Amino acid sequence: MRELKDSYDVVVVGAGPGGSMASYATAKNGVKTLLIEKSQEIGEPVRCAEAIPSIEEFGIKPSPEFVRNIIKGGILFSPSGKKVVVTQGKAQGFVVERKIFDKYLAVRAGRAGAKIAVKSTVVGLERDGDYWNVIVEFLGEEYVIKTKIVIAADGVESNVAEYAGLKAKKKPLDICSCAEYEMTNVELFDKNMMEFYFGNDVAKGGYAWIFPKGETANVGLGVRDKKKKAIDYLEEFIENSLASDKLKNATPVEFKVGGAPVSGPIEKTYADGILVVGDAAGQISPLTGGGIYLAMDCGLMAGEVASKSIKSNNWSEDVLKEYERLWKEKHYEYLLNHLKYRKILEKLSDDELDALAEALGDNLDGIDLKKFVKRIITKKPSLLKYFKDLI
Ligand SMILES: Cc1cc2nc3c(=O)[nH]c(=O)nc-3n(C[C@H](O)[C@H](O)[C@H](O)COP(=O)(O)OP(=O)(O)OC[C@H]3O[C@@H](n4cnc5c(N)ncnc54)[C@H](O)[C@@H]3O)c2cc1C
């Protein structure tokens, strides 16, 4: 592939939302960019429930080409079936067809001028003075590509940051194991609301979801459990749970498995000539496992900072650290808070989850932390021990 026979200012590894947004930003800024993806088709295989809170702020129109549904909020179900409806004013999100959405983002980067190599796997990085030699395998042949900056956007199984000496390896329980069927004939409470099911038997250390997608819905769950597999939880959720009635006529059209790294951001997301983005950097909510928006936003920031550093002819970590300052300013507190909430939720028994749902009431419009904790303290003082550190 001729793309692998050239040298570049920036090589981006991984054409997920993070990598494609980073490549779009560098290419748009006139920086010579190569985006490398190991799959033979960008967007495949899908490992996602495909819900995203916002895309317009990236200058992307919610086109019917990839938007399958508009989402107005969520319904949370406690283990005994107490419902809490969560909305954020008039805010809307989307369920997208990620196969198409991810490819759309890569095409956008390509149209901005990025070169793209598919079915190409980065297998190593070697420092060569101020440059990186990126070692890539394509159809059994090895290629060495010289570049000034590498952006590691290689997802949950990231190796690239480690190749560059950053600490990015995730331990097994840092990762929420997920299994999901995309199904048709799912009965929904509301075709524009996502459904979330909690309970230690439903999904230990995580939750189950039903995200409506139009003619289909993503029915899945994520767990953190050494003893029982996500797929076994999922079969039980379908056969024997609060949701079973609504799933009795449902049948799958796709099966997806994957991991979500839910232990918060990695220690350091930059070094000389390298930036780490998206799931690879732990930029994903430890509570919900939502990472598409964060990967896109942080990818864009990484692309902008990389472009500036190329233009100033200095891609040392002193310049690249601006990326970490920017993404932390916008997202760090949110990620740390979500990590705290997750740690609290996974301590609660099913009775306590029911009590929490009672305390929250039927409707939550926006989740203001102070209001939320105050409600819990007044309505269910027995839960105070878990939530008092949040005040
Ligand atoms: C079951 C499940 C459901 C989820 N549901 C949602 C949801 O509803 N909403 C949401 O916001 N988030 C969801 N997530 C999380 C979301 O999928 C990720 O946070 C998001 O995809 C992160 O984007 P990324 O660009 O960082 O990484 P990815 O999308 O994982 O992209 C990384 C890319 O790098 C490629 N790659 C890896 N290694 C190499 C290599 N060595 N060389 C070349 N290419 C490489 C991979 O093939 C992949 O294409 C879910 C995750 C799972 C597992």
Ligand as a Chemical Component Dictionary entry (heavy atoms), coordinates in Angstrom:
data_LIG
# 
_chem_comp.id                   LIG 
_chem_comp.type                 NON-POLYMER 
_chem_comp.pdbx_formal_charge   0 
_chem_comp.three_letter_code    LIG 
# 
loop_
_chem_comp_atom.comp_id 
_chem_comp_atom.atom_id 
_chem_comp_atom.alt_atom_id 
_chem_comp_atom.type_symbol 
_chem_comp_atom.charge 
_chem_comp_atom.model_Cartn_x 
_chem_comp_atom.model_Cartn_y 
_chem_comp_atom.model_Cartn_z 
_chem_comp_atom.pdbx_ordinal 
LIG C1  C1  C 0 -20.360 -3.099 24.465 1  
LIG C2  C2  C 0 -19.958 -1.654 24.517 2  
LIG C3  C3  C 0 -20.943 -0.690 24.457 3  
LIG C4  C4  C 0 -20.591 0.661  24.441 4  
LIG N1  N1  N 0 -21.585 1.573  24.302 5  
LIG C5  C5  C 0 -21.284 2.883  24.224 6  
LIG C6  C6  C 0 -22.300 3.849  23.996 7  
LIG O1  O1  O 0 -23.481 3.541  23.838 8  
LIG N2  N2  N 0 -21.923 5.145  23.937 9  
LIG C7  C7  C 0 -20.632 5.540  24.077 10 
LIG O2  O2  O 0 -20.356 6.749  24.037 11 
LIG N3  N3  N 0 -19.654 4.643  24.273 12 
LIG C8  C8  C 0 -19.937 3.327  24.320 13 
LIG N4  N4  N 0 -18.932 2.410  24.475 14 
LIG C9  C9  C 0 -17.537 2.887  24.512 15 
LIG C10 C10 C 0 -17.077 3.327  23.122 16 
LIG O3  O3  O 0 -17.278 2.275  22.207 17 
LIG C11 C11 C 0 -15.613 3.739  23.173 18 
LIG O4  O4  O 0 -15.408 4.598  24.267 19 
LIG C12 C12 C 0 -15.165 4.449  21.890 20 
LIG O5  O5  O 0 -15.273 3.623  20.774 21 
LIG C13 C13 C 0 -13.717 4.921  22.052 22 
LIG O6  O6  O 0 -13.229 5.424  20.848 23 
LIG P1  P1  P 0 -11.680 5.306  20.516 24 
LIG O7  O7  O 0 -11.498 6.018  19.222 25 
LIG O8  O8  O 0 -10.877 5.712  21.672 26 
LIG O9  O9  O 0 -11.397 3.752  20.358 27 
LIG P2  P2  P 0 -12.038 2.653  19.411 28 
LIG O10 O10 O 0 -13.353 3.072  18.907 29 
LIG O11 O11 O 0 -11.933 1.373  20.138 30 
LIG O12 O12 O 0 -11.054 2.625  18.178 31 
LIG C14 C14 C 0 -9.745  2.113  18.289 32 
LIG C15 C15 C 0 -9.330  1.632  16.913 33 
LIG O13 O13 O 0 -7.942  1.297  16.929 34 
LIG C16 C16 C 0 -7.743  0.149  16.140 35 
LIG N5  N5  N 0 -6.471  -0.453 16.586 36 
LIG C17 C17 C 0 -6.198  -1.031 17.787 37 
LIG N6  N6  N 0 -4.915  -1.423 17.848 38 
LIG C18 C18 C 0 -4.355  -1.091 16.658 39 
LIG C19 C19 C 0 -3.053  -1.238 16.117 40 
LIG N7  N7  N 0 -2.067  -1.804 16.822 41 
LIG N8  N8  N 0 -2.827  -0.804 14.852 42 
LIG C20 C20 C 0 -3.817  -0.218 14.130 43 
LIG N9  N9  N 0 -5.073  -0.047 14.597 44 
LIG C21 C21 C 0 -5.340  -0.464 15.849 45 
LIG C22 C22 C 0 -8.966  -0.705 16.438 46 
LIG O14 O14 O 0 -9.185  -1.658 15.417 47 
LIG C23 C23 C 0 -10.062 0.361  16.487 48 
LIG O15 O15 O 0 -10.645 0.583  15.243 49 
LIG C24 C24 C 0 -19.234 1.046  24.531 50 
LIG C25 C25 C 0 -18.236 0.082  24.636 51 
LIG C26 C26 C 0 -18.586 -1.261 24.631 52 
LIG C27 C27 C 0 -17.505 -2.296 24.711 53 
# 
loop_
_chem_comp_bond.comp_id 
_chem_comp_bond.atom_id_1 
_chem_comp_bond.atom_id_2 
_chem_comp_bond.value_order 
_chem_comp_bond.pdbx_ordinal 
LIG C1  C2  SING 1  
LIG C2  C3  SING 2  
LIG C2  C26 DOUB 3  
LIG C3  C4  DOUB 4  
LIG C4  N1  SING 5  
LIG C4  C24 SING 6  
LIG N1  C5  DOUB 7  
LIG C5  C6  SING 8  
LIG C5  C8  SING 9  
LIG C6  O1  DOUB 10 
LIG C6  N2  SING 11 
LIG N2  C7  SING 12 
LIG C7  O2  DOUB 13 
LIG C7  N3  SING 14 
LIG N3  C8  DOUB 15 
LIG C8  N4  SING 16 
LIG N4  C9  SING 17 
LIG N4  C24 SING 18 
LIG C9  C10 SING 19 
LIG C10 O3  SING 20 
LIG C10 C11 SING 21 
LIG C11 O4  SING 22 
LIG C11 C12 SING 23 
LIG C12 O5  SING 24 
LIG C12 C13 SING 25 
LIG C13 O6  SING 26 
LIG O6  P1  SING 27 
LIG P1  O7  DOUB 28 
LIG P1  O8  SING 29 
LIG P1  O9  SING 30 
LIG O9  P2  SING 31 
LIG P2  O10 DOUB 32 
LIG P2  O11 SING 33 
LIG P2  O12 SING 34 
LIG O12 C14 SING 35 
LIG C14 C15 SING 36 
LIG C15 O13 SING 37 
LIG C15 C23 SING 38 
LIG O13 C16 SING 39 
LIG C16 N5  SING 40 
LIG C16 C22 SING 41 
LIG N5  C17 SING 42 
LIG N5  C21 SING 43 
LIG C17 N6  DOUB 44 
LIG N6  C18 SING 45 
LIG C18 C19 SING 46 
LIG C18 C21 DOUB 47 
LIG C19 N7  SING 48 
LIG C19 N8  DOUB 49 
LIG N8  C20 SING 50 
LIG C20 N9  DOUB 51 
LIG N9  C21 SING 52 
LIG C22 O14 SING 53 
LIG C22 C23 SING 54 
LIG C23 O15 SING 55 
LIG C24 C25 DOUB 56 
LIG C25 C26 SING 57 
LIG C26 C27 SING 58 
# 
